[in-house]
Amino acid sequence: MMKIRHKALQIALACSMLTTTSMVLAAQPASHHYVVKNVDIGEMPVKTIVPITAKTAEEAIQQAKVIAANPDADLAEFRIDLLNFAADSKQVIALGQQLNQILKDKPIIATIRTANEGGKLAVSDAEYEKLYTAYLQKPFMQLLDIEMFRDAKVVRKLTDLAHKKNVLVVMSNHDFAKTPNEQEIVNRLLKQDQMGADILKIAVMPQSKADVFTLMNATLKVSQQSKKPLLTMSMGRLGAISRVATASAGGSLSFGMIGQASAPGQIDVTQLHQFLKAIQPTP
């Protein structure tokens, strides 16, 4: 416990230096917020997400039980593309229903991260639409991750269907090679807002310390222009600070891990919770 507190103080100082140097001031809480399974998404404190990274149903069930029992995890992301039966919608739906029961009061984000954006499942736009449409017939999830750069008609159709089924849309974009310039990040997030997203998400890979500032400053700018909750991150070890500093830049959610990470730079969720508690601007 002392070790975690010591690290929390260190990272709190680092966050303070980050936000001061880049002239980032704490943004007002997002005006749009959503209460899902009693989890208030969009209001402080920042909510933590833990991914289910299993290949088999048995492993997924075990991971869900661990997440359900951990008070530092607020939501779970079900990474469907990592399953060894990811293309079988019937098996996925059956497992998703089990996970929803196990997780109880913790919302599920259902995600197919396609090969286009660093995931494990290579699918056409038509296949992507077919799988997500099947999931939404009787939703096992409370939130659905939709990649913004799929076919525009597919994105629109899936977004409308999700909303019809009372499922929130996390619209996403991932760049595992680089960090786009600040204005481009802002443009992508604001476009997600215009496309009907409920939560705006982008993950980028930094090549320098300056890239981390670029992501954080873009997050702040979007938080001042959009009322939607933000989920932004600079990946890898270099960008790990962004997963905590997001609390001071207008972010609403952050990924942590229990065991295996789903993306580079994720922090153990208990440590992440301690870091966020130490630095986020809450009353």
ZAMARGU-4260 file (C-alpha; in steps of 0.2 Angstrom, whole numbers, plus 5000, padded with zeros to 4 digits):
<rodrens>
0) 5000/5000/5000 | 5014/5012/5004 | 5022/5008/4987 | 5006/5013/4978 | 5004/5029/4988
5) 5022/5034/4984 | 5019/5030/4966 | 5003/5040/4967 | 5012/5055/4974 | 5025/5054/4960
10) 5013/5053/4946 | 5002/5067/4954 | 5018/5078/4953 | 5021/5073/4935 | 5003/5077/4931
15) 5005/5094/4939 | 5020/5097/4929 | 5012/5091/4913 | 4997/5102/4914 | 5006/5117/4920
20) 5019/5117/4907 | 5006/5115/4893 | 4995/5128/4901 | 4981/5115/4903 | 4968/5120/4915
25) 4955/5108/4923 | 4940/5108/4911 | 4922/5109/4918 | 4913/5092/4919 | 4905/5086/4903
30) 4887/5092/4902 | 4881/5076/4894 | 4883/5061/4906 | 4875/5044/4906 | 4870/5033/4921
35) 4873/5015/4916 | 4870/5002/4929 | 4872/5016/4942 | 4889/5021/4934 | 4889/5039/4930
40) 4899/5041/4914 | 4904/5059/4910 | 4904/5066/4928 | 4919/5066/4939 | 4928/5055/4945
45) 4935/5048/4930 | 4929/5030/4927 | 4940/5016/4924 | 4938/5002/4911 | 4946/4985/4911
50) 4947/4974/4896 | 4942/4956/4894 | 4956/4949/4883 | 4952/4931/4883 | 4953/4919/4868
55) 4941/4906/4875 | 4924/4907/4884 | 4931/4899/4899 | 4945/4912/4901 | 4933/4927/4897
60) 4921/4921/4911 | 4935/4920/4923 | 4942/4937/4919 | 4924/4944/4921 | 4923/4937/4938
65) 4939/4945/4943 | 4934/4962/4936 | 4917/4960/4945 | 4925/4958/4961 | 4937/4972/4959
70) 4930/4989/4967 | 4943/4999/4957 | 4936/4993/4940 | 4920/5003/4934 | 4917/4996/4917
75) 4923/4981/4907 | 4927/4981/4889 | 4923/4964/4880 | 4936/4963/4866 | 4927/4951/4855
80) 4940/4951/4841 | 4952/4942/4853 | 4941/4927/4855 | 4945/4911/4845 | 4927/4911/4839
85) 4925/4930/4836 | 4916/4928/4819 | 4903/4916/4827 | 4889/4929/4832 | 4879/4915/4841
90) 4893/4910/4852 | 4898/4928/4855 | 4880/4933/4860 | 4879/4918/4872 | 4895/4922/4880
95) 4891/4941/4881 | 4875/4937/4890 | 4884/4927/4903 | 4897/4940/4905 | 4883/4953/4908
100) 4876/4943/4922 | 4893/4940/4930 | 4898/4959/4929 | 4881/4964/4937 | 4882/4982/4941
105) 4897/4985/4929 | 4893/4990/4911 | 4900/4981/4896 | 4908/4990/4881 | 4907/4977/4867
110) 4921/4979/4855 | 4927/4972/4838 | 4943/4980/4836 | 4946/4977/4817 | 4963/4973/4809
115) 4962/4991/4801 | 4964/4998/4818 | 4976/4986/4827 | 4964/4973/4831 | 4964/4954/4828
120) 4948/4952/4817 | 4949/4956/4798 | 4932/4959/4792 | 4923/4969/4777 | 4911/4983/4781
125) 4897/4971/4777 | 4903/4958/4789 | 4906/4971/4802 | 4888/4977/4800 | 4881/4960/4801
130) 4890/4955/4817 | 4885/4971/4826 | 4867/4970/4820 | 4866/4953/4827 | 4872/4958/4844
135) 4860/4972/4844 | 4845/4962/4841 | 4845/4958/4860 | 4859/4968/4867 | 4870/4960/4880
140) 4880/4976/4881 | 4877/4993/4887 | 4889/5002/4876 | 4895/4998/4859 | 4912/5003/4851
145) 4910/5008/4833 | 4925/5013/4823 | 4922/5030/4814 | 4932/5025/4798 | 4921/5011/4793
150) 4909/5014/4779 | 4899/5030/4783 | 4883/5022/4779 | 4887/5007/4790 | 4892/5018/4804
155) 4876/5028/4803 | 4865/5013/4802 | 4874/5004/4817 | 4873/5020/4827 | 4855/5023/4824
160) 4851/5005/4829 | 4861/5005/4845 | 4852/5021/4850 | 4835/5013/4846 | 4841/4998/4857
165) 4846/5010/4871 | 4864/5006/4869 | 4877/5020/4870 | 4890/5022/4856 | 4908/5024/4859
170) 4915/5030/4842 | 4933/5026/4841 | 4949/5029/4831 | 4966/5021/4834 | 4983/5026/4827
175) 4997/5013/4832 | 5010/5022/4821 | 5010/5040/4826 | 5001/5055/4834 | 4992/5066/4821
180) 4994/5085/4824 | 4983/5093/4837 | 4970/5100/4825 | 4968/5083/4816 | 4964/5075/4833
185) 4952/5089/4837 | 4944/5087/4820 | 4942/5068/4822 | 4934/5069/4839 | 4922/5083/4834
190) 4917/5073/4819 | 4913/5058/4830 | 4901/5070/4839 | 4893/5075/4823 | 4891/5057/4818
195) 4880/5054/4833 | 4893/5046/4845 | 4889/5047/4864 | 4907/5045/4869 | 4921/5051/4859
200) 4937/5041/4858 | 4954/5042/4851 | 4970/5032/4854 | 4987/5038/4847 | 5005/5032/4848
205) 5018/5045/4853 | 5035/5046/4845 | 5041/5060/4857 | 5036/5069/4873 | 5029/5083/4863
210) 5016/5070/4856 | 5009/5067/4873 | 5006/5086/4875 | 4998/5086/4858 | 4985/5073/4863
215) 4982/5081/4880 | 4980/5098/4873 | 4968/5092/4859 | 4958/5083/4873 | 4956/5100/4882
220) 4951/5109/4866 | 4937/5096/4862 | 4931/5096/4880 | 4928/5115/4878 | 4918/5112/4862
225) 4909/5096/4864 | 4898/5091/4879 | 4901/5073/4876 | 4912/5062/4888 | 4930/5059/4881
230) 4941/5044/4881 | 4958/5049/4874 | 4975/5041/4877 | 4993/5042/4871 | 4998/5024/4871
235) 5014/5015/4876 | 5025/5018/4891 | 5029/5036/4885 | 5011/5040/4884 | 5006/5032/4900
240) 5005/5048/4910 | 4990/5053/4898 | 4979/5039/4906 | 4980/5049/4923 | 4982/5067/4917
245) 4966/5065/4907 | 4957/5069/4923 | 4964/5087/4922 | 4961/5089/4903 | 4943/5085/4902
250) 4943/5067/4900 | 4930/5056/4908 | 4936/5038/4906 | 4953/5029/4907 | 4958/5011/4903
255) 4967/5001/4916 | 4971/4982/4917 | 4970/4967/4928 | 4983/4955/4921 | 4985/4956/4902
260) 4984/4973/4894 | 4974/4976/4878 | 4984/4990/4872 | 5002/4996/4876 | 5004/5008/4891
265) 4989/5002/4901 | 4992/5004/4920 | 4986/4991/4933 | 4968/4997/4937 | 4971/4998/4956
270) 4986/5009/4954 | 4976/5019/4941 | 4962/5022/4953 | 4975/5028/4966 | 4983/5040/4954
275) 4967/5047/4948 | 4961/5049/4966 | 4976/5059/4970 | 4976/5071/4956 | 4959/5073/4948
280) 4950/5090/4951 | 4935/5084/4961 | 4927/5094/4975
</rodrens>
